[in-house]
Amino acid sequence: MTTPEDEKTAAAPAPAKDPWELPDVSGLVVGVLGGTGDQGRGLAYRLARSGQKVVIGSRSADRAESAAAELGHGVEGADNAECARRSDIVIVAVPWDGHAKTLESLRDELAGKLVVDCVNPLGFDKQGAYALKPDEGSAAQQAAALLPDSRVTAAFHHLSAVLLQDPEIDEIDTDVMVLGEVRADTDIVQALAARIPGMRGVFAGRLRNAHQVESLVANLISVNRRYKAHAGLRLTDV
């Protein structure tokens, strides 16, 4: 027989989860597609330096293995398909003009994986960088459309490749805006960002909000050119 006290307990809402209570991701293998490019190399280097197991991917296994040897810290190289197969989390850091083709070719290997898209669709002309808007709305939404069996998130858009690759810099003082549909997935990506000293992952909405996050890189490029800097972002009051 239930008592009024039992009914009150059953009806009470569960306490809200602490947004900064994040999972332990230290044992996950991170793959970086486009790991031989500047952004991919930088992310691979920082994550491996923090103790994460990292595999970088390239269309050429030999090129990936050569880049991995240069990075050190236990980084391994493989062709893109093998990189995707061996990884728990896969960061997409390929050039925008190869984004769709790369993901289409890896649909099977990326099935069931947590995919983190950090690609910024940009154009360049005499006035500088400007944002492009894909038909799907953003690079992240294009990834989600092309990878229906993957768990797609978006993050790591606003990081300086120069700072990431500089071995003299111990901390990267910046926030990482993380977008996605499932809290468990965005929590994992936030935790991954926090593995890099100085960084903090902050939830910034669903994938439908990815376009403006990707587009902001055009503004940061203008900032960096004017002030000869490597600007990042910090979010206040969180």
Secondary structure, DSSP 8 states (H G I E B T S, - for coil): ---HHHHHHHHS------TT-----TT-EEEEETTTSHHHHHHHHHHHHTT-EEEEEESSHHHHHHHHHHH-TT-EEEEHHHHHHH-SEEEE---GGGHHHHHHHTHHHHTT-EEEE----EEEETTEEEE---TTSSHHHHHHHH-TTSEEEE---S--HHHHH-TT-----EEEEEEES-HHHHHHHHHHHHTSTTEEEEE---GGGHHHHHHHHHHHHHHHHHHT-------S--
